[in-house]
Amino acid sequence: MLAVLLGIAMTTMAQAANYAVGQIWSYRTRAGEENSRVIIDKIEDARTLGKIYHVTIKGVKVKNPKIAGGISDTLQHLPLSQASLDGSVLKLIGTGKSDLSFQEGYREWKTAFDAGKAGIWTVSIEKIVGAVEKAINQ
């Protein structure tokens, strides 16, 4: 049992050390979103928070009454803590380029973050998707 736990911990540490822009990861998803993927768009260091991973999530099924069809399949620019990413990702699926559509959201977030008015997600990606859906539908 200890060997299994140690192996899981070492795999997680290895993942964290190897995160890079453009990587596409599977993650622990909500039911029905098993094909959803996380794309790492940007990685930056914050003095007080450590590394911040800016990601896009594709393949979700977020209820959104504000768009045609009522379902969003992409969530752009979500700033995550390393613990959030470490605790969520399962397997590196591939690598590519950053999803550049995140940049507008990033700029807005960065302005608010630098002013002390925005933060980062520290919970699992599964919980983030649920929280975003709840906020959209309030």
C-alpha positions as CSV (number, residue, x, y, z in Angstrom):
1,M,0.0,0.0,0.0
2,L,2.8,2.4,0.9
3,A,4.5,1.7,-2.4
4,V,1.4,2.5,-4.3
5,L,0.9,5.8,-2.5
6,L,4.6,6.6,-3.0
7,G,4.2,5.8,-6.7
8,I,1.2,8.1,-7.0
9,A,3.0,10.9,-5.2
10,M,6.0,10.6,-7.4
11,T,3.9,10.5,-10.6
12,T,2.2,13.7,-9.5
13,M,5.5,15.4,-8.7
14,A,6.9,14.3,-12.1
15,Q,3.8,15.8,-13.8
16,A,4.2,19.1,-12.1
17,A,7.9,19.3,-13.0
18,N,7.0,18.6,-16.7
19,Y,4.0,20.9,-17.3
20,A,4.5,23.0,-20.4
21,V,2.6,25.4,-22.6
22,G,0.6,23.6,-25.3
23,Q,0.2,20.3,-23.3
24,I,-3.2,18.7,-23.5
25,W,-4.3,16.6,-20.5
26,S,-7.2,14.4,-19.5
27,Y,-8.5,15.1,-16.1
28,R,-11.1,14.0,-13.5
29,T,-14.2,15.2,-15.2
30,R,-17.9,15.6,-14.3
31,A,-20.1,12.7,-15.5
32,G,-20.8,12.9,-19.2
33,E,-17.7,15.0,-19.9
34,E,-15.1,12.2,-20.0
35,N,-13.7,13.4,-23.4
36,S,-13.1,16.9,-22.0
37,R,-9.5,18.1,-22.1
38,V,-7.3,20.7,-20.4
39,I,-4.9,22.8,-22.6
40,I,-2.1,24.7,-20.8
41,D,-2.0,28.1,-22.4
42,K,0.4,30.0,-20.2
43,I,2.5,29.4,-17.1
44,E,3.7,32.3,-14.9
45,D,5.3,32.7,-11.5
46,A,3.6,34.9,-8.9
47,R,5.7,35.9,-5.9
48,T,3.1,35.0,-3.4
49,L,1.3,32.2,-5.1
50,G,3.9,30.2,-6.9
51,K,3.2,29.0,-10.4
52,I,-0.1,29.9,-12.0
53,Y,-1.3,27.7,-14.9
54,H,-3.6,29.5,-17.3
55,V,-5.8,26.8,-19.0
56,T,-8.6,26.4,-21.5
57,I,-11.0,23.5,-21.0
58,K,-12.6,21.9,-24.1
59,G,-15.3,19.3,-24.4
60,V,-17.4,20.4,-21.4
61,K,-21.2,20.6,-21.5
62,V,-21.9,23.7,-19.5
63,K,-25.5,24.9,-19.5
64,N,-25.5,28.5,-20.8
65,P,-28.8,30.2,-21.6
66,K,-26.9,33.2,-23.0
67,I,-25.7,31.4,-26.2
68,A,-27.4,29.7,-29.1
69,G,-28.0,26.0,-28.3
70,G,-27.7,26.6,-24.6
71,I,-24.5,24.6,-24.0
72,S,-20.9,25.9,-23.8
73,D,-18.3,23.4,-24.8
74,T,-15.3,25.5,-24.0
75,L,-14.2,27.4,-21.0
76,Q,-11.4,29.9,-21.8
77,H,-8.8,31.3,-19.4
78,L,-9.0,29.7,-16.1
79,P,-6.1,30.5,-13.8
80,L,-5.2,27.5,-11.6
81,S,-2.8,26.8,-8.8
82,Q,-0.4,24.0,-9.2
83,A,-2.2,22.0,-6.5
84,S,-5.4,22.4,-8.6
85,L,-3.8,21.1,-11.7
86,D,-1.8,18.4,-9.9
87,G,-5.0,17.1,-8.2
88,S,-7.0,17.1,-11.4
89,V,-4.9,15.9,-14.4
90,L,-4.7,12.2,-15.2
91,K,-2.7,11.7,-18.4
92,L,-0.8,13.7,-20.9
93,I,-2.7,13.3,-24.2
94,G,-0.5,15.3,-26.5
95,T,1.1,18.6,-27.1
96,G,0.3,21.4,-29.5
97,K,0.1,25.2,-29.3
98,S,-1.6,27.4,-26.7
99,D,-5.2,28.2,-27.4
100,L,-4.7,31.8,-28.2
101,S,-8.4,32.7,-27.6
102,F,-7.5,32.7,-23.9
103,Q,-5.6,36.0,-24.3
104,E,-8.5,38.5,-23.9
105,G,-9.6,36.8,-20.7
106,Y,-6.1,36.7,-19.5
107,R,-5.5,40.4,-20.0
108,E,-8.7,41.2,-18.0
109,W,-7.7,38.8,-15.3
110,K,-4.1,40.1,-15.1
111,T,-5.3,43.7,-14.7
112,A,-7.6,42.8,-11.9
113,F,-5.0,40.4,-10.4
114,D,-2.3,43.1,-10.3
115,A,-4.8,45.4,-8.6
116,G,-5.5,42.8,-6.0
117,K,-9.0,42.2,-7.2
118,A,-8.7,38.7,-8.8
119,G,-7.2,35.4,-7.7
120,I,-6.7,31.9,-8.9
121,W,-8.7,28.6,-8.6
122,T,-7.4,26.2,-6.0
123,V,-10.0,23.4,-6.2
124,S,-10.3,20.6,-8.7
125,I,-11.1,21.3,-12.3
126,E,-14.2,19.3,-12.0
127,K,-15.4,21.6,-9.2
128,I,-14.3,24.7,-11.2
129,V,-16.5,23.6,-14.2
130,G,-19.4,23.2,-11.8
131,A,-18.9,26.6,-10.2
132,V,-18.6,28.3,-13.6
133,E,-21.8,26.7,-14.7
134,K,-23.6,27.7,-11.6
135,A,-22.4,31.3,-12.0
136,I,-23.5,31.5,-15.6
137,N,-27.0,30.3,-14.7
138,Q,-27.7,32.6,-11.7
